[in-house]
Amino acid sequence: MYQSSSDFSAQWDQEAKYYNHKYKHSNEAIYMYEQFVNVPSLLSLFPQRAERVLDIGCGNGIFTKILENRFKTVTGIDLSQNMINAAHKLCPNSEFLKHDIDYGFPEFTYKFNLIIAKLVLMYIKDLSYFVQGVCDNLTTNGSLLVSITHPIRWHMHYEQNKLNGHYVETFGQRFKGYFCESILQKDIGNDPHLKMYFIHRTLETYINTFRAHGFVLQSISEPQVPLSFMIEFPEYQAKSSYPRRLNMRFVKYDSKT
């Protein structure tokens, strides 16, 4: 079943120090993949200009720092106070708020030109409610960038029998592959210290939910693992046949035009 908001927040607070150290200092493949494969893919989708940027699920601020160096006004929100504290130290020129996005958006005094949800949507319980909140806080012609665990990845794990026994709950049936939208538990970065619940949704569900709220999919990126990375981290050779991340840019257009 779902983790409660307080349990989820407490878990990230407890693991924040450990997670921050691992992310900053580890040379493990999973952390290097995020920095050198996924982040460049996501950056390639950025709009040329944005005055005000919202980073949802900013965590320890590592990606927020990139935003701070590119844009004038950056705001980050996260449900973990310990993560917020780490982000504030790293990004002193940005504003940070402790907030659980599952219960809606904070009351901002202005709308944003760019909203980013990097590795967040897999935790969101009500996707439609979340997307409506994004729509309400985004300017017309503003962009929403999302980065998620590629939906096909869970199916590949299932086929390879690497997640046996890790499926905690499903929508009425046991996980049977890609089309079975399920709640499952897995170690983050294969790290037994960080166990989290993920919600597997199909690509169709994601795109149709955004379209239902007036968003248009403008661009998409499925980052491939380059040969140089596989040479450095040979364990990724077996994982290079399918994408591990899915990055998308949606634009909110005026419904009257």
C-alpha positions in Angstrom: 0.0 0.0 0.0 1.0 3.6 -0.3 3.3 5.2 2.3 1.6 8.0 4.3 2.9 11.5 3.8 4.5 11.6 7.2 6.2 8.2 6.7 7.5 9.3 3.3 8.8 12.6 4.6 10.4 10.9 7.7 12.1 8.3 5.5 13.7 11.0 3.3 14.7 13.0 6.3 16.3 9.9 7.8 18.2 9.1 4.7 19.1 12.6 3.5 22.6 12.7 5.0 23.5 9.3 3.6 21.9 10.0 0.2 23.6 13.4 -0.1 27.0 11.8 0.6 26.4 9.0 -1.8 25.2 11.3 -4.6 28.1 13.8 -4.2 31.0 11.4 -3.7 30.0 8.0 -5.1 31.5 6.9 -8.4 28.9 4.1 -8.7 27.4 3.7 -12.2 23.9 4.7 -11.2 25.0 8.1 -9.9 27.3 8.7 -12.8 24.5 7.7 -15.2 22.2 10.4 -13.8 24.9 13.1 -14.0 26.5 12.3 -17.3 23.7 10.6 -19.3 20.3 11.7 -18.1 21.0 15.3 -17.1 22.5 16.3 -20.5 19.4 14.7 -22.1 17.1 16.7 -19.9 19.0 20.0 -20.5 18.7 19.5 -24.2 14.9 20.0 -23.9 15.2 23.3 -22.0 13.5 26.4 -23.5 15.9 29.2 -24.4 14.5 31.6 -21.9 12.6 31.4 -18.6 12.3 34.2 -16.0 10.9 32.1 -13.1 11.6 28.4 -12.6 10.0 25.9 -10.2 12.0 22.7 -9.3 9.5 20.2 -7.9 11.1 17.5 -5.7 14.4 19.4 -5.7 16.0 17.0 -3.2 19.5 18.0 -2.2 19.7 20.8 -4.8 22.3 19.3 -7.2 20.0 19.8 -10.2 18.7 23.1 -8.7 22.3 24.4 -8.9 22.2 24.0 -12.6 19.0 25.9 -12.8 20.4 28.6 -10.5 23.3 29.1 -12.9 21.0 29.5 -15.9 17.9 31.3 -14.7 17.1 34.5 -12.8 14.6 33.2 -10.2 14.5 29.6 -9.0 12.3 28.1 -6.4 12.6 24.5 -5.1 10.1 22.4 -3.1 10.6 19.1 -1.4 8.8 17.3 1.4 12.0 16.6 3.3 13.4 19.4 5.5 16.8 17.8 5.6 16.9 17.8 1.8 15.8 21.4 1.8 18.6 22.3 4.2 21.2 20.7 2.0 19.7 22.4 -1.1 19.8 25.8 0.6 23.5 25.4 1.4 24.3 24.4 -2.2 22.1 27.1 -3.8 22.1 30.2 -1.6 20.5 32.3 -4.3 17.4 30.2 -4.7 14.3 29.9 -2.5 13.2 26.6 -1.0 10.0 25.5 0.6 9.1 22.3 2.5 5.9 21.0 1.0 4.2 17.7 0.0 3.1 18.2 -3.6 0.6 15.3 -3.2 -1.6 17.7 -1.3 -1.5 20.5 -4.0 0.8 23.4 -4.7 1.9 26.1 -2.3 0.2 29.5 -2.8 2.7 31.4 -5.0 2.4 35.1 -5.7 3.3 34.6 -9.4 3.2 32.0 -12.1 6.3 30.2 -13.4 7.6 30.1 -17.0 9.2 26.7 -16.5 8.3 23.9 -14.1 10.5 20.9 -13.7 9.6 17.5 -12.2 12.8 15.4 -12.2 12.2 11.8 -11.0 9.1 12.9 -9.2 6.1 11.6 -11.1 6.7 7.9 -10.1 5.9 8.9 -6.5 2.8 11.0 -7.3 -0.4 9.3 -6.1 -2.9 11.3 -8.2 -1.3 12.2 -11.5 -4.3 14.2 -12.8 -4.5 16.3 -9.7 -0.8 17.0 -9.9 -1.0 18.0 -13.6 -3.8 20.4 -12.9 -1.7 22.0 -10.2 1.1 22.5 -12.7 -1.3 24.0 -15.2 -2.6 26.5 -12.6 0.9 27.6 -11.7 2.4 27.8 -15.2 2.2 30.8 -17.6 0.6 30.5 -21.0 3.3 29.2 -23.4 5.3 28.0 -20.4 7.1 24.7 -20.4 6.9 21.6 -18.1 9.9 19.3 -18.2 9.5 15.9 -16.7 12.1 13.1 -16.2 10.9 9.7 -15.2 12.1 6.2 -14.9 11.2 4.9 -18.4 8.0 2.8 -18.1 9.6 0.0 -20.1 12.3 -0.5 -17.5 10.0 -2.2 -15.0 8.9 -4.6 -17.7 12.5 -5.4 -18.5 13.2 -6.1 -14.8 10.1 -8.3 -14.7 11.3 -10.3 -17.7 14.7 -10.7 -16.2 13.2 -11.8 -12.9 15.2 -9.1 -11.0 12.2 -7.8 -9.0 10.6 -11.0 -7.8 9.1 -10.5 -4.5 9.4 -6.7 -4.6 5.9 -6.0 -5.9 4.0 -4.7 -2.9 0.6 -3.8 -4.3 -1.1 -3.8 -7.7 -4.3 -2.3 -9.0 -6.3 -5.5 -8.6 -3.8 -8.0 -9.9 -0.2 -9.0 -9.6 2.3 -7.2 -11.9 2.2 -9.0 -15.3 4.3 -6.7 -17.4 4.2 -3.3 -19.0 0.5 -2.8 -19.2 -0.1 -3.7 -15.5 0.0 -0.3 -13.7 1.3 -1.2 -10.3 2.7 0.1 -7.1 6.1 -1.6 -6.4 9.0 -1.3 -4.0 12.6 -1.2 -5.0 16.0 0.0 -3.6 17.0 3.3 -5.0 20.2 2.8 -7.0 20.1 -0.8 -5.8 21.0 0.5 -2.4 19.3 -1.5 0.4 19.4 1.6 2.6 17.0 3.5 0.4 13.7 1.6 -0.2 10.9 3.5 -1.9 7.6 2.9 -3.4 7.3 3.6 -7.1 4.1 3.8 -9.3 4.5 2.2 -12.7 2.3 3.9 -15.3 2.3 3.3 -19.1 3.5 6.0 -21.5 -0.1 6.3 -22.7 -1.3 7.2 -19.3 1.3 9.9 -18.8 0.8 11.6 -22.2 -3.0 11.4 -22.2 -3.2 12.8 -18.6 -1.1 15.8 -19.7 -3.2 16.2 -22.9 -6.4 16.2 -20.9 -5.2 19.3 -19.0 -4.3 21.2 -22.2 -0.6 20.4 -22.5 1.0 19.6 -25.8 4.0 17.3 -26.0 6.7 19.3 -27.8 9.7 17.1 -27.5 10.9 13.8 -26.0 14.2 12.2 -25.3 15.1 8.6 -24.4 18.8 9.0 -23.5 21.1 6.3 -24.9 24.1 5.1 -22.9 27.2 6.2 -24.9 30.0 3.8 -25.7 32.4 5.8 -23.6 30.2 5.3 -20.5 29.9 1.6 -21.1 33.6 1.3 -21.3 33.9 3.0 -17.9 31.0 1.1 -16.4 30.8 -2.3 -18.2 27.7 -3.3 -16.1 25.8 -0.9 -18.3 26.4 -2.9 -21.5 23.7 -5.3 -20.6 21.3 -2.4 -19.9 22.0 -0.4 -23.0 19.4 -2.2 -25.2 16.5 -0.2 -23.6 16.2 3.3 -22.1 16.3 3.8 -18.4 14.9 7.4 -18.4 12.2 9.2 -20.3 12.4 13.0 -20.6 9.6 15.0 -22.0 8.8 18.7 -22.6 5.2 19.8 -22.5 3.9 23.3 -23.4 0.8 25.0 -22.0 -0.8 26.9 -24.9 -3.7 29.3 -24.7 -6.9 27.2 -25.0 -8.5 30.1 -27.0 -6.0 30.0 -29.8 
